[in-house]
Amino acid sequence: MRLLKLAVEIRRWDLAAHTIVLATAKLLNNGEKPDAGRGKEKKGRSKGKPER
């Protein structure tokens, strides 16, 4: 993240954007999910609807 800090300090927004994209791609390539902290909802019928 030193590159991102440097890019922001010298106001190279294109370099800052590329750094963020590459860091995100690296995380996704390692198998991490961007929404890893969120819980999963069960698929199927809704809780409020009665079964027929």
Biopython code that builds the backbone (N, CA, C, O; Angstrom):
import numpy as np
from Bio.PDB.StructureBuilder import StructureBuilder

atoms = [
    (1, "MET", "N", (0.812, -1.203, 0.000)),
    (1, "MET", "CA", (0.000, 0.000, 0.000)),
    (1, "MET", "C", (0.853, 1.265, 0.000)),
    (1, "MET", "O", (0.321, 2.375, -0.027)),
    (2, "ARG", "N", (2.155, 1.103, 0.030)),
    (2, "ARG", "CA", (3.019, 2.284, -0.045)),
    (2, "ARG", "C", (2.852, 2.978, -1.403)),
    (2, "ARG", "O", (2.928, 4.202, -1.504)),
    (3, "LEU", "N", (2.625, 2.173, -2.435)),
    (3, "LEU", "CA", (2.436, 2.747, -3.767)),
    (3, "LEU", "C", (1.165, 3.587, -3.817)),
    (3, "LEU", "O", (1.146, 4.653, -4.432)),
    (4, "LEU", "N", (0.122, 3.117, -3.185)),
    (4, "LEU", "CA", (-1.130, 3.882, -3.151)),
    (4, "LEU", "C", (-0.931, 5.206, -2.412)),
    (4, "LEU", "O", (-1.398, 6.250, -2.868)),
    (5, "LYS", "N", (-0.243, 5.162, -1.282)),
    (5, "LYS", "CA", (0.010, 6.388, -0.519)),
    (5, "LYS", "C", (0.821, 7.378, -1.348)),
    (5, "LYS", "O", (0.520, 8.572, -1.361)),
    (6, "LEU", "N", (1.841, 6.891, -2.033)),
    (6, "LEU", "CA", (2.668, 7.750, -2.877)),
    (6, "LEU", "C", (1.859, 8.343, -4.032)),
    (6, "LEU", "O", (1.998, 9.524, -4.351)),
    (7, "ALA", "N", (1.021, 7.526, -4.650)),
    (7, "ALA", "CA", (0.203, 8.002, -5.773)),
    (7, "ALA", "C", (-0.741, 9.110, -5.332)),
    (7, "ALA", "O", (-0.944, 10.080, -6.063)),
    (8, "VAL", "N", (-1.316, 8.975, -4.149)),
    (8, "VAL", "CA", (-2.229, 10.008, -3.646)),
    (8, "VAL", "C", (-1.460, 11.278, -3.300)),
    (8, "VAL", "O", (-1.927, 12.384, -3.574)),
    (9, "GLU", "N", (-0.281, 11.120, -2.696)),
    (9, "GLU", "CA", (0.505, 12.299, -2.325)),
    (9, "GLU", "C", (0.921, 13.129, -3.541)),
    (9, "GLU", "O", (0.925, 14.358, -3.486)),
    (10, "ILE", "N", (1.271, 12.451, -4.639)),
    (10, "ILE", "CA", (1.692, 13.202, -5.833)),
    (10, "ILE", "C", (0.534, 13.433, -6.806)),
    (10, "ILE", "O", (0.717, 13.922, -7.921)),
    (11, "ARG", "N", (-0.678, 13.060, -6.339)),
    (11, "ARG", "CA", (-1.921, 13.289, -7.092)),
    (11, "ARG", "C", (-1.905, 12.624, -8.471)),
    (11, "ARG", "O", (-2.265, 13.233, -9.479)),
    (12, "ARG", "N", (-1.484, 11.379, -8.485)),
    (12, "ARG", "CA", (-1.562, 10.564, -9.703)),
    (12, "ARG", "C", (-2.747, 9.627, -9.543)),
    (12, "ARG", "O", (-2.595, 8.479, -9.125)),
    (13, "TRP", "N", (-3.933, 10.132, -9.880)),
    (13, "TRP", "CA", (-5.165, 9.396, -9.634)),
    (13, "TRP", "C", (-5.252, 8.140, -10.487)),
    (13, "TRP", "O", (-5.842, 7.145, -10.065)),
    (14, "ASP", "N", (-4.666, 8.175, -11.687)),
    (14, "ASP", "CA", (-4.676, 6.976, -12.516)),
    (14, "ASP", "C", (-3.865, 5.859, -11.868)),
    (14, "ASP", "O", (-4.286, 4.703, -11.876)),
    (15, "LEU", "N", (-2.712, 6.193, -11.311)),
    (15, "LEU", "CA", (-1.879, 5.204, -10.632)),
    (15, "LEU", "C", (-2.562, 4.688, -9.366)),
    (15, "LEU", "O", (-2.479, 3.500, -9.051)),
    (16, "ALA", "N", (-3.230, 5.577, -8.648)),
    (16, "ALA", "CA", (-3.954, 5.168, -7.441)),
    (16, "ALA", "C", (-5.076, 4.190, -7.803)),
    (16, "ALA", "O", (-5.270, 3.185, -7.119)),
    (17, "ALA", "N", (-5.802, 4.481, -8.861)),
    (17, "ALA", "CA", (-6.895, 3.602, -9.287)),
    (17, "ALA", "C", (-6.365, 2.233, -9.713)),
    (17, "ALA", "O", (-6.944, 1.207, -9.355)),
    (18, "HIS", "N", (-5.291, 2.210, -10.459)),
    (18, "HIS", "CA", (-4.705, 0.942, -10.887)),
    (18, "HIS", "C", (-4.209, 0.131, -9.686)),
    (18, "HIS", "O", (-4.327, -1.094, -9.671)),
    (19, "THR", "N", (-3.665, 0.804, -8.702)),
    (19, "THR", "CA", (-3.180, 0.118, -7.503)),
    (19, "THR", "C", (-4.336, -0.546, -6.765)),
    (19, "THR", "O", (-4.211, -1.681, -6.303)),
    (20, "ILE", "N", (-5.452, 0.154, -6.655)),
    (20, "ILE", "CA", (-6.629, -0.408, -5.981)),
    (20, "ILE", "C", (-7.164, -1.608, -6.753)),
    (20, "ILE", "O", (-7.511, -2.625, -6.152)),
    (21, "VAL", "N", (-7.232, -1.501, -8.067)),
    (21, "VAL", "CA", (-7.731, -2.606, -8.891)),
    (21, "VAL", "C", (-6.820, -3.826, -8.768)),
    (21, "VAL", "O", (-7.305, -4.949, -8.633)),
    (22, "LEU", "N", (-5.518, -3.616, -8.812)),
    (22, "LEU", "CA", (-4.592, -4.740, -8.703)),
    (22, "LEU", "C", (-4.654, -5.402, -7.324)),
    (22, "LEU", "O", (-4.564, -6.625, -7.220)),
    (23, "ALA", "N", (-4.806, -4.605, -6.273)),
    (23, "ALA", "CA", (-4.923, -5.169, -4.928)),
    (23, "ALA", "C", (-6.201, -5.994, -4.800)),
    (23, "ALA", "O", (-6.193, -7.052, -4.171)),
    (24, "THR", "N", (-7.285, -5.526, -5.383)),
    (24, "THR", "CA", (-8.548, -6.260, -5.355)),
    (24, "THR", "C", (-8.436, -7.559, -6.144)),
    (24, "THR", "O", (-8.912, -8.603, -5.697)),
    (25, "ALA", "N", (-7.811, -7.500, -7.310)),
    (25, "ALA", "CA", (-7.622, -8.699, -8.128)),
    (25, "ALA", "C", (-6.771, -9.729, -7.391)),
    (25, "ALA", "O", (-7.024, -10.930, -7.487)),
    (26, "LYS", "N", (-5.781, -9.269, -6.670)),
    (26, "LYS", "CA", (-4.928, -10.179, -5.911)),
    (26, "LYS", "C", (-5.729, -10.881, -4.814)),
    (26, "LYS", "O", (-5.574, -12.084, -4.603)),
    (27, "LEU", "N", (-6.585, -10.132, -4.118)),
    (27, "LEU", "CA", (-7.430, -10.731, -3.084)),
    (27, "LEU", "C", (-8.376, -11.769, -3.680)),
    (27, "LEU", "O", (-8.538, -12.857, -3.127)),
    (28, "LEU", "N", (-8.995, -11.436, -4.799)),
    (28, "LEU", "CA", (-9.941, -12.357, -5.419)),
    (28, "LEU", "C", (-9.238, -13.591, -5.962)),
    (28, "LEU", "O", (-9.807, -14.683, -5.950)),
    (29, "ASN", "N", (-8.023, -13.433, -6.433)),
    (29, "ASN", "CA", (-7.264, -14.552, -6.979)),
    (29, "ASN", "C", (-6.842, -15.519, -5.878)),
    (29, "ASN", "O", (-6.650, -16.706, -6.141)),
    (30, "ASN", "N", (-6.696, -15.028, -4.653)),
    (30, "ASN", "CA", (-6.336, -15.877, -3.530)),
    (30, "ASN", "C", (-7.539, -16.611, -2.953)),
    (30, "ASN", "O", (-7.391, -17.368, -1.993)),
    (31, "GLY", "N", (-8.715, -16.407, -3.511)),
    (31, "GLY", "CA", (-9.901, -17.107, -3.066)),
    (31, "GLY", "C", (-10.713, -16.386, -2.013)),
    (31, "GLY", "O", (-11.703, -16.935, -1.530)),
    (32, "GLU", "N", (-10.334, -15.181, -1.640)),
    (32, "GLU", "CA", (-11.115, -14.435, -0.658)),
    (32, "GLU", "C", (-12.297, -13.766, -1.338)),
    (32, "GLU", "O", (-12.220, -13.360, -2.498)),
    (33, "LYS", "N", (-13.375, -13.660, -0.607)),
    (33, "LYS", "CA", (-14.567, -13.018, -1.141)),
    (33, "LYS", "C", (-14.654, -11.602, -0.596)),
    (33, "LYS", "O", (-14.352, -11.383, 0.578)),
    (34, "PRO", "N", (-15.063, -10.624, -1.418)),
    (34, "PRO", "CA", (-15.163, -9.252, -0.918)),
    (34, "PRO", "C", (-16.225, -9.080, 0.163)),
    (34, "PRO", "O", (-16.134, -8.159, 0.975)),
    (35, "ASP", "N", (-17.235, -9.958, 0.183)),
    (35, "ASP", "CA", (-18.283, -9.854, 1.197)),
    (35, "ASP", "C", (-18.161, -10.991, 2.208)),
    (35, "ASP", "O", (-19.173, -11.547, 2.635)),
    (36, "ALA", "N", (-16.952, -11.338, 2.589)),
    (36, "ALA", "CA", (-16.708, -12.485, 3.461)),
    (36, "ALA", "C", (-17.341, -12.319, 4.840)),
    (36, "ALA", "O", (-17.591, -13.322, 5.509)),
    (37, "GLY", "N", (-17.606, -11.108, 5.285)),
    (37, "GLY", "CA", (-18.166, -10.895, 6.610)),
    (37, "GLY", "C", (-19.673, -11.003, 6.667)),
    (37, "GLY", "O", (-20.241, -11.066, 7.758)),
    (38, "ARG", "N", (-20.332, -11.025, 5.532)),
    (38, "ARG", "CA", (-21.786, -11.061, 5.510)),
    (38, "ARG", "C", (-22.292, -12.490, 5.656)),
    (38, "ARG", "O", (-21.663, -13.437, 5.182)),
    (39, "GLY", "N", (-23.429, -12.632, 6.314)),
    (39, "GLY", "CA", (-24.043, -13.949, 6.471)),
    (39, "GLY", "C", (-24.809, -14.331, 5.221)),
    (39, "GLY", "O", (-25.240, -13.473, 4.450)),
    (40, "LYS", "N", (-24.968, -15.611, 5.036)),
    (40, "LYS", "CA", (-25.708, -16.094, 3.871)),
    (40, "LYS", "C", (-27.149, -16.363, 4.259)),
    (40, "LYS", "O", (-27.435, -16.859, 5.349)),
    (41, "GLU", "N", (-28.055, -16.026, 3.344)),
    (41, "GLU", "CA", (-29.461, -16.328, 3.563)),
    (41, "GLU", "C", (-29.771, -17.655, 2.896)),
    (41, "GLU", "O", (-29.201, -17.997, 1.860)),
    (42, "LYS", "N", (-30.692, -18.403, 3.513)),
    (42, "LYS", "CA", (-31.079, -19.675, 2.935)),
    (42, "LYS", "C", (-31.960, -19.432, 1.726)),
    (42, "LYS", "O", (-32.786, -18.520, 1.710)),
    (43, "LYS", "N", (-31.770, -20.264, 0.714)),
    (43, "LYS", "CA", (-32.632, -20.197, -0.461)),
    (43, "LYS", "C", (-33.890, -21.010, -0.188)),
    (43, "LYS", "O", (-33.890, -21.917, 0.644)),
    (44, "GLY", "N", (-34.941, -20.680, -0.886)),
    (44, "GLY", "CA", (-36.188, -21.419, -0.704)),
    (44, "GLY", "C", (-37.327, -20.466, -0.451)),
    (44, "GLY", "O", (-37.290, -19.294, -0.825)),
    (45, "ARG", "N", (-38.331, -20.998, 0.188)),
    (45, "ARG", "CA", (-39.513, -20.158, 0.421)),
    (45, "ARG", "C", (-39.241, -19.113, 1.497)),
    (45, "ARG", "O", (-38.380, -19.291, 2.359)),
    (46, "SER", "N", (-39.986, -18.033, 1.427)),
    (46, "SER", "CA", (-39.849, -16.957, 2.400)),
    (46, "SER", "C", (-40.411, -17.389, 3.742)),
    (46, "SER", "O", (-41.264, -18.275, 3.807)),
    (47, "LYS", "N", (-39.936, -16.766, 4.811)),
    (47, "LYS", "CA", (-40.418, -17.095, 6.151)),
    (47, "LYS", "C", (-41.875, -16.677, 6.339)),
    (47, "LYS", "O", (-42.609, -17.332, 7.078)),
    (48, "GLY", "N", (-42.302, -15.605, 5.687)),
    (48, "GLY", "CA", (-43.631, -15.064, 5.910)),
    (48, "GLY", "C", (-44.741, -15.780, 5.149)),
    (48, "GLY", "O", (-45.910, -15.642, 5.509)),
    (49, "LYS", "N", (-44.411, -16.537, 4.110)),
    (49, "LYS", "CA", (-45.441, -17.189, 3.303)),
    (49, "LYS", "C", (-45.744, -18.599, 3.835)),
    (49, "LYS", "O", (-44.833, -19.395, 4.065)),
    (50, "PRO", "N", (-47.011, -18.888, 4.023)),
    (50, "PRO", "CA", (-47.353, -20.249, 4.459)),
    (50, "PRO", "C", (-47.227, -21.234, 3.291)),
    (50, "PRO", "O", (-47.398, -20.866, 2.129)),
    (51, "GLU", "N", (-46.925, -22.484, 3.624)),
    (51, "GLU", "CA", (-46.782, -23.504, 2.596)),
    (51, "GLU", "C", (-48.155, -23.979, 2.184)),
    (51, "GLU", "O", (-49.026, -24.148, 3.038)),
    (52, "ARG", "N", (-48.379, -24.202, 0.886)),
    (52, "ARG", "CA", (-49.691, -24.647, 0.391)),
    (52, "ARG", "C", (-49.783, -26.139, 0.326)),
    (52, "ARG", "O", (-50.818, -26.677, -0.068)),
]
sb = StructureBuilder()
sb.init_structure("model")
sb.init_model(0)
sb.init_chain("A")
sb.init_seg("    ")
for serial, (resi, resn, name, xyz) in enumerate(atoms, 1):
    if name == "N":
        sb.init_residue(resn, " ", resi, " ")
    sb.init_atom(name, np.array(xyz, "f"), 0.0, 1.0, " ", f" {name:<3s}", serial, name[0])
structure = sb.get_structure()
